[in-house]
Amino acid sequence: MGHLSHLKFLDLDNNEVGGTLPDSLWDIAGLERLDINSNKFSGTLSSRIGQLENLTNAQLQDNFFFGELPSELGNLYKLSECYDGSCFAFEDIHYNLIVIDWQN
């Protein structure tokens, strides 16, 4: 995935894709929108998500993630929408990072 440096939108919504997210995902520097909701991804969310400096929207709900959201999300100043397993919208995430238990 890292070779997709000009990719702006990754939409895998509702495709029943599973496993852990590949490390190369965090190398897509131009990514603005990450929509992976309603799949079967599992594991923890990598702290490398903080490398996606252009990310404005992250749809993460309805997967099997666990643990806490990485504090590196606070580095994403352009991030205006981020949804977890409960569809909880974050506001001013870079000022007030909210830690969420992924398990419902």
C-alpha positions in Angstrom: 0.0 0.0 0.0 2.9 2.4 0.6 3.4 2.8 -3.1 0.0 4.6 -3.3 1.5 7.9 -2.2 -1.1 9.9 -4.2 -4.1 8.1 -2.8 -6.5 10.5 -1.1 -9.5 8.3 -0.3 -9.5 4.6 0.8 -13.0 3.3 1.1 -13.3 -0.4 2.1 -16.7 0.2 3.8 -18.7 -3.0 4.3 -16.5 -5.5 2.5 -16.0 -8.0 5.2 -12.2 -7.5 5.0 -10.4 -9.0 8.0 -7.1 -9.3 9.8 -4.9 -6.6 11.1 -4.3 -3.4 9.2 -1.1 -3.5 7.2 1.8 -1.3 8.3 2.1 0.0 4.8 -1.3 1.8 5.3 0.5 4.3 7.5 2.9 5.2 4.7 0.2 6.7 2.4 1.2 10.3 3.1 -1.6 12.0 1.1 -4.5 10.0 2.6 -7.3 12.3 3.6 -10.2 9.9 4.2 -9.9 6.4 5.7 -13.2 4.5 5.6 -12.8 0.9 6.9 -16.1 0.6 8.8 -18.2 -2.5 8.8 -15.4 -5.0 8.2 -13.6 -7.6 10.3 -10.4 -5.8 11.1 -8.9 -6.7 14.5 -6.1 -5.9 16.8 -5.0 -2.5 18.0 -4.8 0.7 16.0 -1.1 1.4 15.3 0.5 4.5 16.7 1.8 5.1 13.2 -1.7 6.5 12.3 -0.1 9.8 13.5 1.9 9.8 10.3 -1.2 10.5 8.2 -0.9 14.3 8.5 -3.5 14.9 5.8 -6.2 12.7 7.3 -9.5 14.6 7.8 -11.9 11.8 8.3 -11.5 8.3 9.8 -14.4 5.8 9.8 -13.3 2.9 12.0 -16.6 1.6 13.5 -18.0 -1.9 13.3 -14.7 -3.8 13.4 -13.0 -5.9 16.1 -10.4 -3.4 17.3 -9.5 -3.4 21.0 -7.4 -1.4 23.4 -7.1 2.4 23.5 -6.8 4.8 20.6 -3.2 5.8 20.2 -2.3 9.3 21.6 -0.7 10.0 18.2 -4.2 10.8 16.9 -3.7 14.1 18.7 -1.0 15.0 16.1 -3.6 14.9 13.3 -4.6 18.6 13.3 -6.7 18.2 10.1 -8.7 15.4 11.5 -12.3 16.7 12.0 -14.2 13.4 12.0 -13.2 10.2 13.7 -15.7 7.5 14.6 -15.0 4.4 16.8 -17.1 1.3 17.4 -19.8 3.4 19.0 -20.0 6.0 16.3 -18.8 8.6 18.8 -17.7 11.7 17.0 -14.5 13.4 18.3 -14.4 17.2 18.5 -11.1 19.1 18.8 -9.3 15.8 19.0 -5.9 17.5 18.9 -6.8 19.4 22.1 -8.8 16.8 24.0 -7.8 13.3 23.0 -10.5 11.0 24.2 -9.5 7.4 24.9 -12.0 4.8 24.0 -12.4 1.2 24.9 -13.1 -0.5 21.6 -14.9 -3.4 23.2 -18.7 -2.9 23.3 
